[in-house]
């Protein structure tokens, strides 16, 4: 059982640090937004590149924070029925919903995201905007990476729920 707990801790640690590292993108994102507002509103001369970079940084932050958000149980959820259930019944319901909804969705996201990123890398895809051709294949790579990390976190959560059902801890 200690090997299982070590693997669960490893998954949680990977997602915690990934989320923390990508959360640091909020700092350059904030400065770029201020710069964009300044150049657009004060100078009346917006730049094309800032909007492109802001969009990609936000997308990376949003996607790579998802596994940590799942770990911390901070995703939006509707708990109309779950709050009325006992802790054991809630654990069973969580396991079933992960198996029926979460894992199929994440596997489809991984598969489609992988193909999407692969094609983008093959084409060395760039954003087509006036005067600024920013590469977008690194950003598209984040889609299957996020799906994989979400899958791992889902496994961690389901195994913890199973352990809870067996041990009531």
Secondary structure by P-SEA (a helix, b strand, c coil): caaaaaaaaaaaaaaaaaaaaaacaaaaaaaaaaaaaaaacccccccaaaaaaaaaaaaaaaaaaaaaaaaaccccccccccccccaaaaaaaaaaaaacccaaaaaaaaaaaaaaaaaaaaacccccccccccccaaaaaaaaaaaaaaaaaaaaaaaaaaaaaaccc
